[in-house]
């Protein structure tokens, strides 16, 4: 992972206050959580949902970015396929077992992550796509996480006026190089759940930095048949 994203900077802030309550309703015991963590997923970049054609997850991530966006190479830790455990850690590394149980509950199949740094700006863009069990399950998972974000005081919601089934949040955090800001957008398209996060020094990024990319991501998903 690039230097801007350290161990304490996750895709999401800790979402225990809300997620913990909802998760318990769908997970009968800690045994089911441990079982979820032991579930294995294929290392291929495509998967099938309900008999549909295989989905190329890497190709489902928008990548037509300006020349100043330098992508991590394929196979790097910040650019590659993610199984259940790695995805749970990406969602919330403070409680990965709980997140793994939620992912299983919503039919998680697998995920893919791509990462870019913005040359000379100290900024980072990460886009992760998760293949869930169905469009209905992906929407349920999206609703759960969006509700959790709204309950976390350090998150500030921002509007996503051109995007449906999307939620945007800003958050500040302390980085190795000083105060940082993250602009997050989550959206769901068919069985695909997307999370985009754009981080940079405080004052250097705003919701507009990620909203335009999120719109392009939505358009790409639609062109692939996921709307």
KELUMTOR-124794 format. One record per residue (C-alpha): residue number from 1; residue in one letter; x, y, z. Coordinates in nm, 3 decimals, padded with zeros to 5 digits. Layout:
BEGIN
{nr: NUM | rest: A | x: X | y: Y | z: Z}
...
END
This chain:
BEGIN
{nr: 1 | rest: X | x: 00.000 | y: 00.000 | z: 00.000}
{nr: 2 | rest: X | x: 00.117 | y: 00.352 | z: -00.071}
{nr: 3 | rest: X | x: 00.264 | y: 00.561 | z: 00.205}
{nr: 4 | rest: X | x: -00.039 | y: 00.791 | z: 00.230}
{nr: 5 | rest: X | x: -00.250 | y: 00.500 | z: 00.355}
{nr: 6 | rest: X | x: -00.108 | y: 00.373 | z: 00.682}
{nr: 7 | rest: X | x: -00.230 | y: 00.094 | z: 00.910}
{nr: 8 | rest: X | x: -00.455 | y: 00.331 | z: 01.102}
{nr: 9 | rest: X | x: -00.627 | y: 00.458 | z: 00.785}
{nr: 10 | rest: X | x: -00.896 | y: 00.217 | z: 00.673}
{nr: 11 | rest: X | x: -01.154 | y: 00.225 | z: 00.399}
{nr: 12 | rest: X | x: -01.396 | y: 00.309 | z: 00.674}
{nr: 13 | rest: X | x: -01.382 | y: 00.437 | z: 01.028}
{nr: 14 | rest: X | x: -01.485 | y: 00.185 | z: 01.289}
{nr: 15 | rest: X | x: -01.855 | y: 00.115 | z: 01.242}
{nr: 16 | rest: X | x: -01.924 | y: -00.089 | z: 01.554}
{nr: 17 | rest: X | x: -02.202 | y: 00.131 | z: 01.706}
{nr: 18 | rest: X | x: -02.452 | y: 00.045 | z: 01.431}
{nr: 19 | rest: X | x: -02.310 | y: -00.255 | z: 01.251}
{nr: 20 | rest: X | x: -02.276 | y: -00.452 | z: 01.573}
{nr: 21 | rest: X | x: -02.649 | y: -00.435 | z: 01.635}
{nr: 22 | rest: X | x: -02.751 | y: -00.528 | z: 01.281}
{nr: 23 | rest: X | x: -02.488 | y: -00.799 | z: 01.246}
{nr: 24 | rest: X | x: -02.606 | y: -00.989 | z: 01.552}
{nr: 25 | rest: X | x: -02.947 | y: -01.028 | z: 01.397}
{nr: 26 | rest: X | x: -02.801 | y: -01.213 | z: 01.102}
{nr: 27 | rest: X | x: -02.525 | y: -01.419 | z: 01.269}
{nr: 28 | rest: X | x: -02.634 | y: -01.689 | z: 01.512}
{nr: 29 | rest: X | x: -02.304 | y: -01.723 | z: 01.698}
{nr: 30 | rest: X | x: -01.932 | y: -01.654 | z: 01.700}
{nr: 31 | rest: X | x: -01.894 | y: -01.996 | z: 01.542}
{nr: 32 | rest: X | x: -02.057 | y: -01.864 | z: 01.226}
{nr: 33 | rest: X | x: -01.811 | y: -01.574 | z: 01.222}
{nr: 34 | rest: X | x: -01.514 | y: -01.808 | z: 01.250}
{nr: 35 | rest: X | x: -01.661 | y: -02.022 | z: 00.976}
{nr: 36 | rest: X | x: -01.695 | y: -01.713 | z: 00.759}
{nr: 37 | rest: X | x: -01.331 | y: -01.629 | z: 00.807}
{nr: 38 | rest: X | x: -01.228 | y: -01.977 | z: 00.701}
{nr: 39 | rest: X | x: -01.433 | y: -01.958 | z: 00.380}
{nr: 40 | rest: X | x: -01.206 | y: -01.956 | z: 00.078}
{nr: 41 | rest: X | x: -01.260 | y: -01.783 | z: -00.254}
{nr: 42 | rest: X | x: -01.109 | y: -01.841 | z: -00.595}
{nr: 43 | rest: X | x: -00.806 | y: -01.635 | z: -00.697}
{nr: 44 | rest: X | x: -00.941 | y: -01.572 | z: -01.046}
{nr: 45 | rest: X | x: -01.050 | y: -01.218 | z: -01.135}
{nr: 46 | rest: X | x: -01.394 | y: -01.328 | z: -01.255}
{nr: 47 | rest: X | x: -01.691 | y: -01.488 | z: -01.077}
{nr: 48 | rest: X | x: -02.046 | y: -01.591 | z: -01.158}
{nr: 49 | rest: X | x: -02.370 | y: -01.489 | z: -00.984}
{nr: 50 | rest: X | x: -02.683 | y: -01.701 | z: -01.019}
{nr: 51 | rest: X | x: -02.576 | y: -01.855 | z: -01.348}
{nr: 52 | rest: X | x: -02.491 | y: -01.522 | z: -01.513}
{nr: 53 | rest: X | x: -02.189 | y: -01.472 | z: -01.735}
{nr: 54 | rest: X | x: -01.857 | y: -01.438 | z: -01.548}
{nr: 55 | rest: X | x: -01.779 | y: -01.087 | z: -01.423}
{nr: 56 | rest: X | x: -01.430 | y: -00.947 | z: -01.483}
{nr: 57 | rest: X | x: -01.397 | y: -00.754 | z: -01.157}
{nr: 58 | rest: X | x: -01.078 | y: -00.572 | z: -01.250}
{nr: 59 | rest: X | x: -01.233 | y: -00.460 | z: -01.577}
{nr: 60 | rest: X | x: -01.540 | y: -00.340 | z: -01.390}
{nr: 61 | rest: X | x: -01.330 | y: -00.070 | z: -01.216}
{nr: 62 | rest: X | x: -01.304 | y: 00.267 | z: -01.390}
{nr: 63 | rest: X | x: -00.944 | y: 00.336 | z: -01.488}
{nr: 64 | rest: X | x: -00.950 | y: 00.606 | z: -01.759}
{nr: 65 | rest: X | x: -00.787 | y: 00.860 | z: -01.529}
{nr: 66 | rest: X | x: -00.562 | y: 01.156 | z: -01.620}
{nr: 67 | rest: X | x: -00.193 | y: 01.097 | z: -01.681}
{nr: 68 | rest: X | x: -00.103 | y: 01.229 | z: -01.336}
{nr: 69 | rest: X | x: -00.271 | y: 00.930 | z: -01.172}
{nr: 70 | rest: X | x: -00.004 | y: 00.663 | z: -01.133}
{nr: 71 | rest: X | x: -00.149 | y: 00.315 | z: -01.080}
{nr: 72 | rest: X | x: 00.007 | y: 00.050 | z: -00.863}
{nr: 73 | rest: X | x: 00.120 | y: -00.246 | z: -01.078}
{nr: 74 | rest: X | x: -00.099 | y: -00.554 | z: -01.113}
{nr: 75 | rest: X | x: -00.011 | y: -00.802 | z: -00.841}
{nr: 76 | rest: X | x: 00.102 | y: -00.536 | z: -00.593}
{nr: 77 | rest: X | x: -00.060 | y: -00.548 | z: -00.249}
{nr: 78 | rest: X | x: -00.265 | y: -00.241 | z: -00.343}
{nr: 79 | rest: X | x: -00.379 | y: -00.373 | z: -00.682}
{nr: 80 | rest: X | x: -00.519 | y: -00.722 | z: -00.699}
{nr: 81 | rest: X | x: -00.797 | y: -00.965 | z: -00.606}
{nr: 82 | rest: X | x: -00.928 | y: -00.984 | z: -00.250}
{nr: 83 | rest: X | x: -01.082 | y: -01.284 | z: -00.078}
{nr: 84 | rest: X | x: -01.318 | y: -01.277 | z: 00.217}
{nr: 85 | rest: X | x: -01.065 | y: -01.207 | z: 00.492}
{nr: 86 | rest: X | x: -00.878 | y: -00.937 | z: 00.300}
{nr: 87 | rest: X | x: -01.204 | y: -00.765 | z: 00.210}
{nr: 88 | rest: X | x: -01.324 | y: -00.773 | z: 00.571}
{nr: 89 | rest: X | x: -00.998 | y: -00.609 | z: 00.679}
{nr: 90 | rest: X | x: -01.037 | y: -00.344 | z: 00.408}
{nr: 91 | rest: X | x: -01.386 | y: -00.264 | z: 00.534}
{nr: 92 | rest: X | x: -01.283 | y: -00.236 | z: 00.900}
{nr: 93 | rest: X | x: -00.952 | y: -00.371 | z: 01.023}
{nr: 94 | rest: X | x: -01.057 | y: -00.328 | z: 01.388}
{nr: 95 | rest: X | x: -01.331 | y: -00.592 | z: 01.364}
{nr: 96 | rest: X | x: -01.262 | y: -00.808 | z: 01.058}
{nr: 97 | rest: X | x: -01.443 | y: -01.113 | z: 01.198}
{nr: 98 | rest: X | x: -01.767 | y: -00.918 | z: 01.229}
{nr: 99 | rest: X | x: -01.724 | y: -00.772 | z: 00.882}
{nr: 100 | rest: X | x: -01.653 | y: -01.116 | z: 00.737}
{nr: 101 | rest: X | x: -01.977 | y: -01.245 | z: 00.888}
{nr: 102 | rest: X | x: -02.168 | y: -00.955 | z: 00.731}
{nr: 103 | rest: X | x: -02.007 | y: -01.017 | z: 00.395}
{nr: 104 | rest: X | x: -02.112 | y: -01.382 | z: 00.406}
{nr: 105 | rest: X | x: -02.462 | y: -01.280 | z: 00.514}
{nr: 106 | rest: X | x: -02.493 | y: -01.065 | z: 00.200}
{nr: 107 | rest: X | x: -02.360 | y: -01.329 | z: -00.035}
{nr: 108 | rest: X | x: -02.003 | y: -01.206 | z: -00.085}
{nr: 109 | rest: X | x: -01.823 | y: -01.388 | z: -00.368}
{nr: 110 | rest: X | x: -01.500 | y: -01.193 | z: -00.407}
{nr: 111 | rest: X | x: -01.352 | y: -00.847 | z: -00.462}
{nr: 112 | rest: X | x: -01.088 | y: -00.654 | z: -00.651}
{nr: 113 | rest: X | x: -00.897 | y: -00.338 | z: -00.555}
{nr: 114 | rest: X | x: -00.704 | y: -00.088 | z: -00.766}
{nr: 115 | rest: X | x: -00.495 | y: 00.201 | z: -00.631}
{nr: 116 | rest: X | x: -00.350 | y: 00.519 | z: -00.782}
{nr: 117 | rest: X | x: -00.129 | y: 00.797 | z: -00.644}
{nr: 118 | rest: X | x: -00.161 | y: 01.149 | z: -00.783}
{nr: 119 | rest: X | x: 00.184 | y: 01.257 | z: -00.897}
{nr: 120 | rest: X | x: 00.332 | y: 01.535 | z: -00.682}
{nr: 121 | rest: X | x: 00.013 | y: 01.589 | z: -00.480}
{nr: 122 | rest: X | x: 00.039 | y: 01.344 | z: -00.191}
{nr: 123 | rest: X | x: -00.305 | y: 01.215 | z: -00.285}
{nr: 124 | rest: X | x: -00.430 | y: 00.858 | z: -00.326}
{nr: 125 | rest: X | x: -00.731 | y: 00.706 | z: -00.498}
{nr: 126 | rest: X | x: -00.851 | y: 00.355 | z: -00.415}
{nr: 127 | rest: X | x: -01.143 | y: 00.182 | z: -00.585}
{nr: 128 | rest: X | x: -01.269 | y: -00.152 | z: -00.456}
{nr: 129 | rest: X | x: -01.547 | y: -00.356 | z: -00.612}
{nr: 130 | rest: X | x: -01.718 | y: -00.640 | z: -00.425}
{nr: 131 | rest: X | x: -01.926 | y: -00.904 | z: -00.599}
{nr: 132 | rest: X | x: -02.224 | y: -00.985 | z: -00.376}
{nr: 133 | rest: X | x: -02.480 | y: -01.263 | z: -00.406}
{nr: 134 | rest: X | x: -02.740 | y: -01.062 | z: -00.602}
{nr: 135 | rest: X | x: -02.851 | y: -00.708 | z: -00.673}
{nr: 136 | rest: X | x: -03.089 | y: -00.725 | z: -00.378}
{nr: 137 | rest: X | x: -02.816 | y: -00.844 | z: -00.142}
{nr: 138 | rest: X | x: -02.571 | y: -00.579 | z: -00.268}
{nr: 139 | rest: X | x: -02.832 | y: -00.310 | z: -00.201}
{nr: 140 | rest: X | x: -02.894 | y: -00.447 | z: 00.149}
{nr: 141 | rest: X | x: -02.521 | y: -00.441 | z: 00.222}
{nr: 142 | rest: X | x: -02.493 | y: -00.086 | z: 00.088}
{nr: 143 | rest: X | x: -02.786 | y: 00.030 | z: 00.303}
{nr: 144 | rest: X | x: -02.630 | y: -00.126 | z: 00.612}
{nr: 145 | rest: X | x: -02.293 | y: 00.045 | z: 00.569}
{nr: 146 | rest: X | x: -02.444 | y: 00.380 | z: 00.470}
{nr: 147 | rest: X | x: -02.659 | y: 00.373 | z: 00.785}
{nr: 148 | rest: X | x: -02.352 | y: 00.292 | z: 00.994}
{nr: 149 | rest: X | x: -02.157 | y: 00.582 | z: 00.843}
{nr: 150 | rest: X | x: -02.435 | y: 00.825 | z: 00.928}
{nr: 151 | rest: X | x: -02.408 | y: 00.719 | z: 01.292}
{nr: 152 | rest: X | x: -02.032 | y: 00.782 | z: 01.315}
{nr: 153 | rest: X | x: -01.970 | y: 01.135 | z: 01.440}
{nr: 154 | rest: X | x: -01.642 | y: 01.190 | z: 01.257}
{nr: 155 | rest: X | x: -01.812 | y: 01.128 | z: 00.921}
{nr: 156 | rest: X | x: -01.983 | y: 01.419 | z: 00.743}
{nr: 157 | rest: X | x: -02.227 | y: 01.323 | z: 00.468}
{nr: 158 | rest: X | x: -02.219 | y: 01.505 | z: 00.136}
{nr: 159 | rest: X | x: -02.471 | y: 01.498 | z: -00.149}
{nr: 160 | rest: X | x: -02.429 | y: 01.278 | z: -00.457}
{nr: 161 | rest: X | x: -02.678 | y: 01.464 | z: -00.680}
{nr: 162 | rest: X | x: -02.611 | y: 01.280 | z: -01.007}
{nr: 163 | rest: X | x: -02.577 | y: 00.935 | z: -00.853}
{nr: 164 | rest: X | x: -02.857 | y: 00.705 | z: -00.740}
{nr: 165 | rest: X | x: -02.803 | y: 00.432 | z: -00.479}
{nr: 166 | rest: X | x: -02.490 | y: 00.615 | z: -00.364}
{nr: 167 | rest: X | x: -02.366 | y: 00.776 | z: -00.043}
{nr: 168 | rest: X | x: -02.082 | y: 01.021 | z: 00.014}
{nr: 169 | rest: X | x: -01.891 | y: 01.093 | z: 00.337}
{nr: 170 | rest: X | x: -01.596 | y: 01.311 | z: 00.434}
{nr: 171 | rest: X | x: -01.369 | y: 01.239 | z: 00.728}
{nr: 172 | rest: X | x: -01.052 | y: 01.387 | z: 00.873}
{nr: 173 | rest: X | x: -00.768 | y: 01.183 | z: 01.018}
{nr: 174 | rest: X | x: -00.406 | y: 01.221 | z: 01.128}
{nr: 175 | rest: X | x: -00.156 | y: 01.094 | z: 00.871}
{nr: 176 | rest: X | x: 00.217 | y: 01.041 | z: 00.889}
{nr: 177 | rest: X | x: 00.270 | y: 01.370 | z: 00.704}
{nr: 178 | rest: X | x: 00.008 | y: 01.572 | z: 00.893}
{nr: 179 | rest: X | x: -00.371 | y: 01.625 | z: 00.889}
{nr: 180 | rest: X | x: -00.543 | y: 01.436 | z: 00.607}
{nr: 181 | rest: X | x: -00.892 | y: 01.426 | z: 00.460}
{nr: 182 | rest: X | x: -01.070 | y: 01.133 | z: 00.297}
{nr: 183 | rest: X | x: -01.362 | y: 01.171 | z: 00.059}
{nr: 184 | rest: X | x: -01.557 | y: 00.844 | z: 00.026}
{nr: 185 | rest: X | x: -01.832 | y: 00.736 | z: -00.213}
{nr: 186 | rest: X | x: -02.010 | y: 00.401 | z: -00.193}
{nr: 187 | rest: X | x: -02.249 | y: 00.291 | z: -00.464}
{nr: 188 | rest: X | x: -02.423 | y: -00.026 | z: -00.575}
{nr: 189 | rest: X | x: -02.484 | y: -00.137 | z: -00.932}
{nr: 190 | rest: X | x: -02.656 | y: -00.471 | z: -00.975}
{nr: 191 | rest: X | x: -02.462 | y: -00.728 | z: -00.767}
{nr: 192 | rest: X | x: -02.157 | y: -00.498 | z: -00.754}
{nr: 193 | rest: X | x: -02.081 | y: -00.287 | z: -00.446}
{nr: 194 | rest: X | x: -01.823 | y: -00.014 | z: -00.510}
{nr: 195 | rest: X | x: -01.622 | y: 00.188 | z: -00.261}
{nr: 196 | rest: X | x: -01.413 | y: 00.482 | z: -00.383}
{nr: 197 | rest: X | x: -01.188 | y: 00.670 | z: -00.144}
{nr: 198 | rest: X | x: -00.980 | y: 00.976 | z: -00.229}
{nr: 199 | rest: X | x: -00.734 | y: 01.098 | z: 00.036}
{nr: 200 | rest: X | x: -00.495 | y: 01.390 | z: 00.055}
{nr: 201 | rest: X | x: -00.357 | y: 01.665 | z: 00.279}
{nr: 202 | rest: X | x: -00.619 | y: 01.873 | z: 00.454}
{nr: 203 | rest: X | x: -00.740 | y: 02.148 | z: 00.222}
{nr: 204 | rest: X | x: -00.623 | y: 01.971 | z: -00.093}
{nr: 205 | rest: X | x: -00.925 | y: 01.746 | z: -00.156}
{nr: 206 | rest: X | x: -01.301 | y: 01.792 | z: -00.155}
{nr: 207 | rest: X | x: -01.605 | y: 01.584 | z: -00.245}
{nr: 208 | rest: X | x: -01.572 | y: 01.706 | z: -00.603}
{nr: 209 | rest: X | x: -01.245 | y: 01.514 | z: -00.639}
{nr: 210 | rest: X | x: -01.420 | y: 01.180 | z: -00.597}
{nr: 211 | rest: X | x: -01.769 | y: 01.257 | z: -00.729}
{nr: 212 | rest: X | x: -01.655 | y: 01.295 | z: -01.089}
{nr: 213 | rest: X | x: -01.470 | y: 00.964 | z: -01.073}
{nr: 214 | rest: X | x: -01.770 | y: 00.800 | z: -00.907}
{nr: 215 | rest: X | x: -01.992 | y: 00.921 | z: -01.192}
{nr: 216 | rest: X | x: -01.750 | y: 00.769 | z: -01.444}
{nr: 217 | rest: X | x: -01.751 | y: 00.448 | z: -01.241}
{nr: 218 | rest: X | x: -02.129 | y: 00.442 | z: -01.249}
{nr: 219 | rest: X | x: -02.130 | y: 00.498 | z: -01.624}
{nr: 220 | rest: X | x: -01.881 | y: 00.213 | z: -01.676}
{nr: 221 | rest: X | x: -02.091 | y: -00.024 | z: -01.467}
{nr: 222 | rest: X | x: -02.400 | y: 00.071 | z: -01.669}
{nr: 223 | rest: X | x: -02.215 | y: 00.008 | z: -01.995}
{nr: 224 | rest: X | x: -02.137 | y: -00.343 | z: -01.866}
{nr: 225 | rest: X | x: -02.503 | y: -00.405 | z: -01.791}
{nr: 226 | rest: X | x: -02.504 | y: -00.325 | z: -01.417}
{nr: 227 | rest: X | x: -02.738 | y: -00.039 | z: -01.337}
END
